Amino acid sequence: MSVQNPVHPVAAAPTHSQQLAMKPPPSTVSKRVIIGSKPTLISHGPMRFLVMDAPRQSNLHLYIKEMKRHHVTDTVRVCEPTYQGDSDLRNAGIELHEMAYEDGTSPPKEVISEWLDLVQKRFYSKASVVPSISVSTPPPASTSAHESSSTPSTSAPVLQMLDDKSNVGVSPAAAIHSSLSPGKVGSAAGVSDKTPISNSNEKAIAVHCVAGLGRAPVLVAIALIEFEGFDPVNAVAFIRKHRRGAINEKQLNYLEQYRRQTKNGCACVIM
């Protein structure tokens, strides 16, 4: 006697409308928004730069959060726009500066001039004031009042030395350094020909190109050369130490031929 298996009805394939109904609504599908590559803080002296890749409109808020964490006051965009975030940056207290130039080329003089002017305004005083190096030494007991009042301060020979024609073209800091021997009171060690703004280490400038490895680091290297007296090769090595893969061979060759264009701390490009 044969036993027949029960026949189960085959379920019909869901229709297109049923398939759409089974999918979660778009609002419930979340895509993780992240920063392209981690921004790199490069600082030396009073200067602080946050080197980044280009934000997108979708993740701009994350970059703004990172910039605020580093006390960024300005963002410099040296590539084509990848976001329309002027109002967002402005609301965060960050000013956007357009200094774009073509990828694979060296920055034009106009961009260099605008960049150096911004760096000077944010990290250094507008006027290049020669620091007064003076030592308050009480006169000997035998010195008369007339003699003590006519005794020149230590800063007087320094100012005379700066006026000497033999020092034409020499920065005040270099001239002071050459005039004072090591170990003397009032040594010029640490004296700069630019006066840092007080609490300037709390400020930073964010600068970005597309990947944050070419045009943006080149501008940072130029700032190190101009304001901190870096040798071009040392400037590149310093940046690469913090941001791996920055500055390609062509850009390195450009920086090796770069000559300092500021004079006594004034960001005036020599045309």
Summary of the structure (lengths in Angstrom):
residues: 271
radius of gyration: 30.0
end to end distance: 108.5
largest distance: 140.9
contacts: 708
relative contact order: 0.17
helix: 38%
strand: 11%
